[in-house]
Amino acid sequence: MESTRDREWIRMYESSVSMAAIARKFTVSPSTIRRHLVLLEVEVRDGREASIKASTKYAKYPFSGDALEGAYLCGFIEDCHVRKSGRLIEVSTTTTHPSMEVLYRRLFQNYGSIYRLASFDHLHLYYRFQFATYLESSFEEVLQKGPGLPPNVPREIENPLLLEYLAGLVDAEGGIRLYKNGRMADSVLYITINKYRLLTALRRVFGGRLYFHERAWRLVFYGKRANYILDRLDLKHAEKITKSAFVRKARGNRWSEAEGEWSSIVRKIRADVLRYGEDAKAEYIHVHGHPHPKDQSGEWKL
């Protein structure tokens, strides 16, 4: 008899997700996936046949060719795993924030199907959602990652392509905060990523302070410089749009006047994240039949 997990494996495999990708997401070996599919009488194809099927079964649409969209995506994918999968480009990510799911779908749903899977972070011990999509080969030149700033992104502070790239990078790897500077409210914008060359290139253009922070490099902009940059970024991540609008408005006001509304924004985001984590946990248990073995949050009761 098929279990809920078996049905999920069949659904993913028949939707062109590779056995290796399914195995990674369920923390089992590809041979386990293959064995179950064979026992369940699912037609198992070789890698070449699977790639051909993935290329043709579900509609894939080529990249629009829009340079600004391409620049944004190039920054955004710094938070994604990008690899070739046969004829296609697989772009996957994980998140604990519902706004990131909305953004991921907005960016890729017009180009291919989106796959969502609840999983468990073994290192930090929390539930999350994983997303993947398979894109047409025309994205290969767009979705390129390297150690530094992409060569097709200009190094000019007001250039729209650079600003779109930076917007994608901030939406993916950035943080926006209001903090107490004496008695006044002040703004800070930062990007944390373990790419020294990339952040150094951005620092040459935008300034800021670069330092090592918890196993990664961080580029930070304070006060006027933070607001100058935020004023020019077309952010698409809902949480960061809200934070950016508020810190730009509140900077220079007394902290006592700004603290309450800022705390309310932060509390709402945290509450959304907690609910999203519970949704991920419920979906994980629905698929697997039980909580993750490393889940220390207590007994789950249906």
LUMGUVEX-846980 format. One record per atom (N, C-alpha, C): x, y, z. Coordinates in steps of 0.05 Angstrom, whole numbers, padded with zeros to 5 digits, always signed. Layout:
XYZ ...
END
This chain:
+00017-00024+00000 +00000+00000+00000 +00018+00025+00000 +00011+00044-00016 +00027+00068-00018 +00024+00085+00007 +00046+00095+00017 +00045+00114+00040 +00044+00142+00028 +00039+00161+00047 +00038+00190+00038 +00065+00197+00026 +00087+00188+00039 +00113+00194+00028 +00118+00182+00001 +00109+00157-00003 +00111+00145-00030 +00097+00161-00051 +00073+00171-00045 +00058+00187-00064 +00072+00213-00070 +00085+00225-00050 +00100+00249-00055 +00124+00244-00073 +00138+00221-00069 +00160+00214-00086 +00151+00210-00115 +00129+00196-00118 +00118+00192-00145 +00111+00218-00158 +00097+00236-00143 +00089+00262-00154 +00113+00278-00163 +00134+00279-00146 +00157+00294-00153 +00171+00283-00177 +00175+00256-00177 +00189+00243-00199 +00174+00247-00226 +00148+00244-00225 +00132+00247-00250 +00130+00276-00258 +00138+00294-00240 +00138+00323-00246 +00166+00332-00255 +00183+00312-00261 +00210+00316-00272 +00232+00323-00252 +00226+00320-00225 +00247+00324-00205 +00264+00298-00205 +00290+00301-00206 +00308+00279-00208 +00308+00262-00182 +00316+00237-00184 +00318+00220-00160 +00339+00231-00141 +00360+00242-00151 +00381+00254-00134 +00370+00277-00118 +00353+00294-00131 +00342+00317-00117 +00321+00308-00097 +00305+00288-00103 +00286+00277-00084 +00301+00266-00060 +00322+00251-00065 +00338+00239-00043 +00350+00260-00025 +00360+00282-00036 +00371+00303-00019 +00350+00315-00001 +00327+00319-00012 +00306+00332+00004 +00293+00315+00025 +00295+00288+00021 +00284+00270+00041 +00306+00256+00058 +00331+00264+00054 +00353+00254+00069 +00355+00224+00067 +00353+00214+00043 +00357+00185+00038 +00376+00183+00013 +00383+00159+00006 +00400+00155-00017 +00383+00153-00043 +00395+00161-00066 +00381+00157-00091 +00373+00129-00097 +00389+00109-00087 +00381+00081-00091 +00356+00074-00076 +00351+00087-00053 +00326+00082-00039 +00303+00092-00055 +00306+00116-00066 +00284+00127-00083 +00279+00109-00106 +00300+00100-00120 +00296+00082-00143 +00283+00056-00135 +00291+00044-00113 +00279+00019-00104 +00250+00022-00098 +00242+00043-00085 +00214+00048-00079 +00198+00052-00105 +00208+00068-00123 +00194+00073-00148 +00190+00047-00164 +00210+00030-00164 +00208+00004-00178 +00187-00013-00165 +00187-00015-00138 +00167-00031-00124 +00139-00020-00128 +00137+00006-00132 +00111+00018-00136 +00103+00018-00166 +00119+00004-00182 +00114+00001-00211 +00113+00027-00226 +00130+00045-00218 +00133+00070-00232 +00155+00066-00254 +00150+00075-00278 +00170+00073-00299 +00194+00090-00292 +00217+00077-00289 +00242+00091-00282 +00259+00094-00307 +00266+00118-00314 +00281+00124-00338 +00310+00129-00332 +00327+00126-00352 +00355+00134-00347 +00356+00165-00348 +00380+00175-00340 +00383+00204-00338 +00377+00219-00363 +00385+00208-00386 +00380+00222-00411 +00351+00223-00417 +00337+00201-00414 +00308+00200-00419 +00293+00219-00399 +00302+00219-00374 +00289+00236-00354 +00293+00266-00362 +00316+00273-00372 +00321+00300-00380 +00304+00308-00403 +00301+00290-00423 +00284+00296-00445 +00255+00300-00437 +00246+00282-00418 +00218+00284-00409 +00214+00310-00394 +00234+00317-00377 +00232+00342-00362 +00230+00366-00380 +00244+00364-00403 +00245+00386-00422 +00218+00390-00437 +00202+00368-00438 +00179+00369-00456 +00152+00366-00441 +00152+00353-00418 +00126+00346-00405 +00112+00371-00396 +00127+00389-00383 +00115+00414-00372 +00126+00437-00388 +00109+00457-00393 +00117+00479-00409 +00139+00495-00396 +00160+00502-00411 +00181+00519-00402 +00183+00542-00422 +00188+00566-00411 +00188+00589-00428 +00216+00603-00426 +00226+00612-00449 +00253+00624-00449 +00253+00650-00433 +00277+00658-00425 +00281+00683-00411 +00271+00706-00428 +00259+00726-00415 +00246+00748-00429 +00266+00765-00445 +00291+00765-00437 +00311+00782-00449 +00313+00809-00437 +00296+00815-00417 +00297+00841-00404 +00322+00844-00387 +00339+00864-00393 +00365+00867-00380 +00361+00873-00350 +00341+00889-00343 +00337+00896-00314 +00328+00871-00299 +00310+00856-00311 +00301+00831-00298 +00325+00812-00294 +00341+00810-00315 +00365+00792-00313 +00384+00801-00291 +00388+00827-00289 +00407+00837-00268 +00396+00831-00240 +00370+00835-00236 +00357+00829-00210 +00361+00799-00204 +00354+00782-00223 +00356+00753-00218 +00385+00745-00212 +00404+00758-00225 +00432+00751-00220 +00440+00757-00191 +00429+00778-00180 +00433+00784-00151 +00418+00765-00133 +00393+00760-00140 +00375+00743-00124 +00386+00715-00120 +00397+00703-00142 +00405+00675-00141 +00429+00670-00122 +00441+00692-00111 +00462+00687-00091 +00452+00672-00067 +00425+00672-00063 +00413+00656-00042 +00402+00630-00052 +00408+00622-00076 +00397+00598-00089 +00419+00579-00096 +00412+00553-00099 +00429+00533-00111 +00422+00531-00140 +00441+00536-00158 +00436+00535-00186 +00454+00514-00199 +00442+00496-00215 +00458+00475-00228 +00444+00467-00254 +00459+00456-00271 +00448+00444-00296 +00436+00417-00290 +00412+00412-00301 +00399+00387-00298 +00390+00378-00326 +00408+00363-00339 +00403+00356-00367 +00402+00381-00384 +00380+00385-00398 +00377+00408-00415 +00368+00433-00400 +00361+00429-00375 +00348+00450-00359 +00367+00462-00338 +00358+00484-00326 +00373+00497-00305 +00355+00495-00280 +00365+00481-00259 +00350+00478-00234 +00358+00501-00215 +00338+00515-00205 +00343+00536-00185 +00327+00529-00160 +00340+00525-00138 +00327+00517-00113 +00336+00535-00090 +00319+00536-00070 +00326+00551-00046 +00310+00541-00023 +00317+00549+00002 +00301+00543+00026 +00295+00569+00040 +00273+00569+00055 +00266+00594+00070 +00248+00587+00093 +00249+00605+00113 +00230+00605+00136 +00211+00629+00135 +00212+00644+00113 +00197+00669+00111 +00176+00666+00089 +00150+00670+00096 +00130+00667+00075 +00133+00688+00052 +00144+00711+00059 +00148+00732+00038 +00168+00722+00017 +00187+00705+00025 +00206+00695+00005 +00193+00675-00014 +00174+00660-00004 +00159+00642-00022 +00144+00658-00042 +00131+00679-00033 +00116+00696-00052 +00134+00708-00073 +00158+00717-00065 +00177+00728-00083 +00188+00708-00103 +00195+00684-00092 +00206+00663-00110 +00185+00656-00132 +00160+00653-00123 +00139+00646-00143 +00136+00669-00163 +00137+00693-00154 +00134+00716-00172 +00156+00717-00193 +00180+00710-00185 +00203+00712-00203 +00203+00689-00224 +00193+00665-00216 +00197+00642-00234 +00172+00629-00245 +00148+00635-00234 +00125+00620-00241 +00117+00624-00271 +00125+00646-00283 +00118+00649-00311 +00137+00635-00330 +00158+00622-00319 +00178+00608-00335 +00177+00578-00332 +00165+00568-00310 +00164+00539-00306 +00149+00533-00281 +00144+00507-00276 +00129+00498-00252 +00146+00502-00227 +00133+00508-00204 +00147+00512-00178 +00140+00488-00161 +00160+00476-00148 +00156+00453-00131 +00163+00461-00102 +00145+00455-00083 +00150+00461-00055 +00151+00436-00038 +00169+00435-00019 +00172+00412-00002 +00180+00421+00026 +00166+00411+00046 +00173+00417+00074 +00197+00400+00082 +00217+00412+00096 +00241+00398+00104 +00249+00408+00132 +00271+00396+00142 +00280+00403+00169 +00310+00410+00167 +00317+00432+00179 +00345+00441+00179 +00360+00426+00202 +00378+00409+00194 +00392+00392+00213 +00411+00408+00231 +00421+00430+00221 +00441+00446+00236 +00427+00464+00257 +00406+00478+00248 +00393+00498+00265 +00367+00487+00278 +00359+00463+00269 +00337+00448+00282 +00310+00463+00280 +00303+00470+00255 +00276+00481+00251 +00265+00472+00224 +00239+00473+00222 +00226+00466+00197 +00226+00489+00178 +00226+00483+00152 +00227+00504+00131 +00214+00492+00106 +00212+00509+00086 +00203+00500+00060 +00226+00502+00040 +00227+00482+00022 +00246+00483+00000 +00230+00487-00026 +00243+00502-00044 +00230+00507-00070 +00249+00501-00093 +00238+00491-00114 +00255+00486-00138 +00238+00492-00163 +00253+00500-00184 +00240+00503-00210 +00261+00495-00231 +00252+00486-00254 +00269+00478-00276 +00264+00497-00299 +00285+00511-00307 +00282+00533-00326 +00294+00525-00353 +00285+00537-00374 +00294+00533-00401 +00323+00541-00404 +00337+00530-00423 +00367+00533-00424 +00375+00562-00430 +00357+00579-00439 +00365+00607-00444 +00372+00622-00418 +00365+00610-00395 +00372+00622-00369 +00401+00617-00362 +00415+00599-00376 +00442+00592-00368 +00460+00616-00368 +00458+00634-00388 +00475+00658-00389 +00467+00679-00368 +00442+00678-00360 +00432+00698-00341 +00440+00691-00312 +00435+00665-00305 +00439+00657-00277 +00467+00646-00272 +00486+00664-00274 +00514+00657-00270 +00523+00668-00243 +00537+00650-00228 +00548+00658-00202 +00578+00656-00202 +00591+00675-00190 +00620+00674-00189 +00630+00687-00164 +00656+00689-00160 +00667+00700-00135 +00663+00730-00132 +00659+00744-00155 +00658+00773-00154 +00633+00784-00167 +00632+00809-00172 +00610+00822-00186 +00609+00812-00215 +00586+00804-00225 +00584+00793-00252 +00595+00813-00272 +00610+00804-00293 +00623+00822-00312 +00604+00839-00328 +00578+00830-00331 +00559+00846-00347 +00544+00867-00330 +00551+00869-00304 +00539+00889-00286 +00558+00913-00284 +00549+00937-00293 +00566+00960-00292 +00575+00968-00264 +00597+00982-00261 +00607+00991-00236 +00602+01021-00231 +00579+01030-00239 +00573+01059-00237 +00549+01062-00217 +00552+01080-00198 +00534+01081-00175 +00505+01086-00182 +00500+01100-00203 +00472+01106-00211 +00462+01089-00234 +00478+01070-00243 +00470+01053-00266 +00447+01035-00258 +00425+01036-00274 +00401+01020-00267 +00407+00990-00265 +00425+00979-00281 +00431+00951-00280 +00445+00944-00254 +00463+00960-00245 +00477+00955-00219 +00456+00957-00196 +00439+00977-00197 +00419+00980-00176 +00399+00957-00176 +00392+00946-00199 +00374+00923-00200 +00389+00898-00189 +00414+00895-00196 +00430+00873-00185 +00431+00875-00154 +00436+00899-00144 +00438+00903-00115 +00411+00898-00102 +00389+00906-00115 +00363+00901-00104 +00358+00871-00100 +00365+00855-00121 +00363+00826-00119 +00380+00815-00097 +00404+00825-00094 +00423+00815-00073 +00413+00822-00045 +00402+00847-00042 +00391+00855-00016 +00367+00838-00009 +00349+00834-00029 +00325+00817-00024 +00333+00789-00015 +00356+00779-00026 +00364+00752-00020 +00382+00750+00005 +00401+00768+00008 +00421+00765+00028 +00424+00790+00046 +00406+00809+00044 +00409+00834+00058 +00392+00836+00083 +00398+00856+00099 +00383+00862+00123 +00379+00892+00125 +00356+00900+00136 +00350+00928+00139 +00340+00932+00168 +00352+00951+00182 +00344+00954+00210 +00343+00984+00218 +00327+00989+00239 +00328+01015+00252 +00341+01010+00279 +00359+01028+00287 +00372+01024+00313 +00375+01050+00328 +00380+01048+00353 +00382+01072+00371 +00410+01083+00370 +00413+01107+00360 +00439+01121+00358 +00438+01145+00377 +00446+01141+00402 +00442+01161+00422 +00413+01163+00429 +00401+01186+00425 +00372+01189+00430 +00356+01188+00404 +00371+01185+00382 +00358+01186+00356 +00356+01159+00342 +00337+01157+00324 +00334+01133+00308 +00351+01135+00283 +00365+01113+00276 +00382+01113+00253 +00379+01088+00237 +00386+01088+00212 +00382+01066+00194 +00408+01051+00188 +00405+01026+00182 +00428+01010+00173 +00419+00990+00152 +00435+00986+00132 +00431+00967+00111 +00456+00950+00109 +00453+00923+00108 +00476+00906+00107 +00471+00882+00089 +00493+00872+00078 +00493+00848+00061 +00513+00828+00073 +00504+00804+00079 +00521+00784+00090 +00523+00760+00072 +00547+00755+00062 +00552+00733+00043 +00582+00727+00043 +00588+00702+00041 +00616+00694+00042 +00630+00697+00015 +00629+00722+00005 +00642+00728-00021 +00657+00755-00018 +00682+00753-00010 +00697+00777-00005 +00701+00794-00030 +00707+00782-00053 +00711+00797-00077 +00686+00812-00086 +00663+00799-00083 +00638+00812-00090 +00633+00836-00073 +00635+00833-00047 +00629+00855-00029 +00650+00877-00032 +00675+00870-00037 +00696+00890-00042 +00690+00907-00066 +00680+00894-00088 +00673+00908-00112 +00649+00927-00106 +00630+00919-00091 +00608+00936-00084 +00617+00959-00066 +00636+00954-00048 +00646+00975-00031 +00660+00996-00046 +00674+00989-00068 +00688+01008-00084 +00669+01028-00097 +00644+01018-00102 +00624+01035-00115 +00608+01051-00095 +00598+01037-00074 +00579+01049-00056 +00591+01058-00029 +00616+01050-00023 +00627+01056+00003 +00618+01035+00023 +00616+01043+00048 +00608+01024+00069 +00631+01012+00084 +00625+00996+00104 +00645+00983+00121 +00643+00953+00116 +00666+00941+00111 +00668+00912+00105 +00683+00898+00128 +00671+00877+00139 +00685+00862+00160 +00674+00834+00160 +00689+00816+00175 +00681+00788+00177 +00662+00785+00200 +00640+00770+00195 +00619+00767+00215 +00608+00739+00215 +00613+00724+00235 +00602+00697+00239 +00604+00680+00214 +00628+00675+00205 +00635+00656+00183 +00628+00667+00156 +00622+00693+00154 +00616+00705+00128 +00625+00734+00128 +00627+00746+00105 +00634+00775+00103 +00609+00791+00103 +00611+00815+00115 +00587+00833+00116 +00596+00861+00107 +00580+00872+00089 +00583+00900+00080 +00560+00916+00092 +00567+00937+00107 +00546+00952+00122 +00546+00982+00114 +00522+00993+00111 +00519+01021+00105 +00502+01033+00128 +00510+01055+00139 +00496+01068+00161 +00484+01095+00152 +00463+01103+00166 +00452+01130+00164 +00446+01140+00136 +00457+01163+00129 +00452+01176+00103 +00459+01157+00080 +00481+01143+00083 +00490+01125+00061 +00470+01103+00057 +00460+01091+00079 +00440+01070+00078 +00415+01080+00064 +00405+01104+00072 +00381+01115+00060 +00385+01123+00031 +00409+01133+00024 +00415+01139-00004 +00412+01115-00022 +00422+01092-00012 +00420+01068-00028 +00392+01057-00029 +00379+01056-00005 +00351+01046-00004 +00332+01062-00021 +00337+01088-00023 +00320+01106-00039 +00320+01097-00069 +00342+01084-00077 +00346+01078-00105 +00341+01048-00112 +00334+01032-00092 +00330+01003-00097 +00301+00997-00100 +00294+00982-00122 +00267+00972-00127 +00265+00944-00114 +00263+00944-00088 +00261+00918-00073 +00235+00904-00080 +00235+00878-00079 +00211+00862-00085 +00203+00843-00062 +00219+00840-00042 +00214+00824-00019 +00196+00840+00000 +00171+00831+00006 +00152+00847+00020 +00162+00857+00047 +00175+00839+00062 +00185+00847+00089 +00205+00870+00086 +00223+00868+00066 +00244+00888+00064 +00233+00915+00052 +00212+00913+00036 +00199+00937+00027 +00187+00952+00051 +00174+00938+00069 +00162+00951+00093 +00184+00963+00110 +00205+00948+00115 +00227+00958+00132 +00241+00982+00119 +00246+00980+00093 +00260+01002+00080 +00243+01028+00081 +00217+01026+00076 +00200+01050+00077 +00201+01062+00105 +00200+01045+00125 +00199+01056+00153 +00225+01068+00161 +00248+01055+00157 +00273+01066+00167 +00280+01091+00152 +00273+01094+00127 +00279+01119+00112 +00262+01142+00124 +00238+01136+00132 +00220+01156+00144 +00229+01163+00172 +00237+01143+00187 +00241+01146+00216 +00269+01157+00223 +00288+01153+00205 +00315+01162+00211 +00316+01192+00217 +00329+01199+00239 +00331+01227+00248 +00310+01235+00268 +00289+01218+00271 +00269+01223+00292 +00280+01213+00319 +00267+01222+00340 +00274+01212+00366 +00268+01182+00368 +00286+01167+00381 +00282+01138+00384 +00255+01133+00398 +00249+01148+00418 +00224+01144+00433 +00199+01147+00415 +00201+01162+00393 +00179+01165+00375 +00177+01143+00355 +00200+01131+00348 +00201+01111+00327 +00201+01082+00337 +00209+01078+00361 +00213+01050+00372 +00188+01034+00371 +00165+01045+00379 +00140+01029+00380 +00132+01018+00354 +00132+01035+00333 +00123+01025+00306 +00143+01005+00295 +00169+01010+00299 +00189+00992+00289 +00186+00965+00303 +00182+00965+00329 +00179+00939+00344 +00154+00924+00334 +00133+00939+00327 +00109+00927+00316 +00114+00913+00290 +00130+00926+00272 +00137+00914+00247 +00153+00888+00251 +00172+00889+00269 +00189+00865+00274 +00173+00843+00286 +00155+00849+00305 +00138+00828+00317 +00120+00815+00297 +00109+00830+00279 +00091+00819+00258 +00107+00799+00240 +00131+00807+00232 +00147+00790+00216 +00154+00764+00231 +00161+00766+00256 +00167+00742+00272 +00143+00724+00275 +00120+00736+00279 +00096+00720+00281 +00090+00705+00255 +00093+00719+00232 +00090+00706+00206 +00109+00683+00202 +00134+00687+00211 +00154+00666+00208 +00147+00642+00225 +00138+00646+00250 +00130+00625+00268 +00107+00609+00256 +00087+00622+00245 +00064+00608+00233 +00073+00592+00208 +00091+00604+00193 +00101+00590+00169 +00117+00565+00177 +00132+00567+00199 +00147+00544+00209 +00128+00522+00218 +00105+00529+00231 +00085+00509+00239 +00073+00497+00214 +00068+00512+00193 +00057+00501+00168 +00077+00481+00156 +00103+00488+00157 +00123+00470+00146 +00124+00444+00163 +00122+00447+00189 +00122+00423+00206 +00098+00405+00200 +00074+00417+00198 +00050+00402+00192 +00052+00388+00166 +00063+00401+00145 +00066+00389+00119 +00087+00366+00119 +00108+00371+00134 +00129+00350+00137 +00117+00325+00149 +00101+00328+00171 +00089+00305+00184 +00068+00292+00167 +00054+00308+00151 +00034+00296+00133 +00048+00278+00112 +00071+00286+00103 +00086+00270+00083 +00100+00246+00096 +00113+00250+00118 +00130+00229+00130 +00115+00212+00151 +00093+00222+00161 +00078+00207+00182 +00087+00212+00210 +00108+00228+00214 +00119+00233+00241 +00137+00258+00239 +00143+00271+00262 +00162+00293+00262 +00190+00283+00255 +00207+00302+00248 +00235+00295+00243 +00248+00284+00269 +00265+00264+00267 +00277+00252+00291 +00292+00272+00308 +00302+00294+00296 +00317+00314+00312 +00300+00337+00321 +00274+00335+00316 +00256+00355+00326 +00254+00354+00356 +00262+00375+00369 +00263+00376+00399 +00241+00394+00410 +00221+00400+00394 +00200+00419+00402 +00178+00406+00418 +00180+00380+00423 +00160+00366+00438 +00143+00347+00421 +00126+00331+00434 +00110+00312+00420 +00089+00325+00402 +00086+00315+00379 +00066+00326+00360 +00040+00311+00363 +00019+00325+00367 -00008+00313+00369 -00026+00323+00347 -00038+00304+00333 -00057+00311+00312 -00083+00320+00324 
END
